[in-house]
Each structure stands twice: as structure tokens, then as C-alpha cells.
Amino acid sequence: MREILYYYSIRSDFTYLGAARIAALAKQYGRRLVHRPIKLSVIMGPIGGIPFDQRPPLRTAYSHRDAARWAEHLGIPCLEDPIHHDGPMELPSGAVIAAQRAVARGEGGDLDELHRLILEALWRDDRDIAHQRVMAELMTQAGFEPSRLIPAALSEEVQLELARNCREAIVRGVIGAPTYFVDGENFFGQDRLDFVDRWLAKAG
């Protein structure tokens, strides 16, 4: 099965706004969605971007407002700046990686649903996705066993994969989240999903 490589931050509002649609497109066109969670704070420097903590407040405010406009346009509830926006990445990102490994082993669960639920918990419900209790609930909803997935998410092996995803993103030319690679073609931003759709339709 052909793939869509999907690089994103699990704390990105724009990733949240495109999460359900990229999963639907992958299913529609018979593609496997390969999740590559990354830390934008790691890749910003090497690609020449401005680290988030150094960005002018006006730029940050504009980004939040733009996301709010997109949310209204798409009909997706989205908080402009939830209290839990910033926080540790290890557990929620690791959960996606560990879930992807579990699915590859045939252990069940819905990986695409899990990533959507995590993003939704943050951007719709302002929940603390770094908290094990919250993550356990989301894992259960997506059909995974928290007692197995949480330790796997925090394991050294999975955290090394998260670091490797960041290095790969820099090499591939990822400039932000979300970024989709289809047949080697780079599409940055949930607002480019129409182009992803057209590409997939042509590719068959």
C-alpha cells in the first residue's frame, strides 16, 4: 500500500484543523497514513525559522486569530489559545508513535482516531494531554490498552524515534506543521489539503 508521510506537532492548532480530513483522504484513496510526530521547537532553528518563544507577540496573536478564522470556515470548534497549549510533548507524541507500532504488530486500535482525539482534547476541550489520566482515556476511546501504551510511549526507544522524526523532517524540508508528503511531493499546511486531494486523485 502506498503511503502519505505526515509530519506534525501534536500541539499544533493547524494540525488539529486538518487531522480528520487527511485521515479521510488517506482512507478514500487507499493510502496508509504514516504518522511522524515532531517537535517544532527542534526543527525551527535548523530550517531558519524563529523559535516560538522568540516570536513577536503580534505574530503569535495573528497566528491564533488565523486559526480561529479557519476553524469557523471549516465548522470545527477550536479555542484560540487554550491554557494547556504549551506543555511536554513526550507522552502525547510518544503515544502516537507507540500506537503506530502496536498497529503494525496487529494489536488493534485506531491510530488515526487516536491522533485526532489528542488534538481535539487540547484544541476543543483544553485538556492536559501531558497527563497520563487524560491520555489513558483517549487511548481507550481509540481502542488501545493504556497500561501497555503509556509505558511504551515513554520508553527510550519511542523517544528516540521522536528525535529521529525531527532529524528526518529537517532533511526532508519540513517547514512547519502539518506537512504531508505524497509520492515525494511536499505539501505544507492544512490549507493545502485541496492540493493533496487533487494529487491523490491524479495518482489513482
C-alpha positions in Angstrom: 0.0 0.0 0.0 1.3 3.5 -0.9 1.8 6.0 1.9 1.3 9.5 2.9 4.0 10.7 5.2 2.5 13.0 7.8 4.8 15.3 9.9 3.2 17.3 12.6 3.3 18.7 16.1 0.7 17.1 18.4 0.2 20.5 19.9 -0.4 22.4 16.6 -3.8 24.0 16.1 -3.4 23.9 12.3 -2.7 20.2 12.5 -5.9 19.8 14.5 -7.9 21.6 11.9 -6.7 19.2 9.2 -6.5 16.0 11.2 -9.8 14.5 10.3 -9.6 15.4 6.7 -6.1 14.0 6.0 -7.2 10.7 7.6 -10.3 10.7 5.4 -8.3 11.4 2.3 -5.9 8.6 3.1 -8.8 6.2 3.5 -10.6 7.4 0.4 -7.5 6.9 -1.8 -6.3 3.7 -0.2 -3.2 5.2 1.3 -1.5 4.4 4.6 -1.1 7.5 6.7 2.3 7.3 8.3 2.4 9.4 11.4 5.6 11.3 12.1 5.2 13.4 15.2 7.8 16.1 15.6 8.9 18.9 17.9 8.7 22.2 16.1 11.0 23.7 18.7 13.7 21.3 17.5 13.3 21.9 13.8 12.7 25.7 13.7 16.4 26.7 14.2 17.9 24.4 11.6 15.4 25.5 8.9 15.9 29.2 9.6 12.7 29.7 11.5 12.1 31.8 14.6 11.7 29.8 17.8 8.2 30.2 19.3 9.5 31.8 22.5 11.3 34.5 20.4 8.4 35.4 18.1 6.9 38.9 18.4 3.6 38.8 20.3 1.8 40.4 17.3 2.8 37.4 15.1 1.7 34.9 17.7 -1.6 36.7 18.1 -2.2 36.8 14.4 -1.5 33.0 14.1 -4.1 32.3 16.7 -6.6 34.6 15.0 -5.9 33.0 11.6 -6.5 29.6 13.1 -9.8 30.8 14.5 -10.9 32.1 11.1 -10.0 28.7 9.6 -11.9 26.9 12.3 -15.0 29.0 11.6 -14.7 28.4 7.9 -14.3 24.6 8.4 -17.0 24.4 11.0 -14.6 22.9 13.6 -14.7 24.2 17.2 -11.3 25.5 18.2 -10.1 27.5 21.1 -7.8 30.4 20.1 -5.3 30.0 22.9 -6.1 27.1 25.4 -4.4 27.1 28.8 -2.7 23.8 28.0 -1.4 24.9 24.6 2.2 24.7 25.8 3.5 21.6 27.6 5.5 18.5 27.5 5.5 16.6 24.1 6.9 13.3 25.2 3.7 11.5 26.2 1.3 12.6 23.6 3.8 12.4 20.7 5.1 9.1 22.1 1.6 7.7 22.3 1.1 8.2 18.6 4.4 6.5 17.8 3.8 3.6 20.2 0.3 3.2 18.8 1.6 3.1 15.2 4.0 0.3 16.3 1.2 -1.5 18.0 -1.0 -1.4 14.9 1.9 -2.7 12.8 2.1 -5.7 15.2 -1.5 -6.3 14.6 -2.6 -5.4 18.1 -5.6 -3.3 17.0 -6.7 0.2 17.8 -7.3 3.1 15.5 -4.2 5.2 15.1 -5.7 7.9 13.1 -8.5 8.3 15.6 -6.1 8.5 18.5 -4.2 11.4 17.0 -7.4 13.2 16.2 -8.7 12.6 19.8 -5.5 14.0 21.3 -5.6 17.1 19.2 -9.3 17.6 19.9 -8.8 17.2 23.6 -6.3 20.1 23.5 -7.9 22.5 21.0 -11.6 21.9 21.6 -11.7 20.9 25.3 -8.4 22.4 26.7 -7.4 19.2 28.4 -3.9 18.5 29.6 -2.6 16.0 27.0 0.6 15.5 29.0 -1.4 14.0 31.9 -1.5 10.2 32.0 -5.1 10.0 33.1 -6.2 12.1 30.2 -4.1 10.1 27.7 -5.4 6.8 29.2 -9.0 7.9 28.5 -8.1 8.9 24.9 -6.2 5.7 24.3 -9.2 3.6 25.5 -11.6 5.6 23.2 -9.3 4.8 20.2 -9.2 1.1 21.1 -5.8 0.8 22.7 -4.8 -0.6 26.1 -3.3 2.3 28.2 -1.5 0.0 30.6 0.6 -1.1 27.7 0.7 2.0 25.5 1.7 4.6 28.2 4.9 2.8 29.2 5.7 2.2 25.5 5.1 5.9 24.7 7.6 7.0 27.4 10.2 4.3 26.6 13.6 5.3 25.4 13.1 3.5 22.1 10.0 5.5 21.2 11.5 8.8 22.4 14.5 8.1 20.2 12.1 7.7 17.3 10.6 11.1 18.1 14.1 12.6 17.9 14.7 10.8 14.6 11.5 12.1 13.2 12.7 15.7 13.9 16.0 15.0 12.1 14.2 13.5 9.1 11.9 16.5 9.0 14.8 18.8 8.7 16.4 16.8 5.9 13.1 16.5 4.0 12.4 20.2 4.1 9.5 20.3 6.6 9.0 24.0 7.3 6.0 23.7 9.7 3.1 21.6 10.8 1.3 19.9 9.4 3.3 18.8 6.4 2.2 16.0 4.1 4.5 14.1 1.6 2.6 12.3 -1.2 4.8 10.4 -3.7 7.7 12.6 -2.6 5.7 15.9 -3.1 5.8 18.3 -0.2 2.5 19.9 0.9 2.8 22.3 3.9 -0.3 23.4 5.8 -3.9 22.1 6.3 -4.9 24.8 3.8 -3.1 22.8 1.1 -5.3 19.7 1.6 -7.2 20.6 -1.6 -3.9 20.2 -3.5 -3.3 16.9 -1.7 -6.7 15.7 -2.8 -6.0 16.6 -6.4 -2.7 14.9 -6.4 -4.1 11.7 -4.9 -7.0 11.8 -7.5 -4.5 12.0 -10.4 -2.2 9.4 -8.9 -5.0 6.9 -8.6 
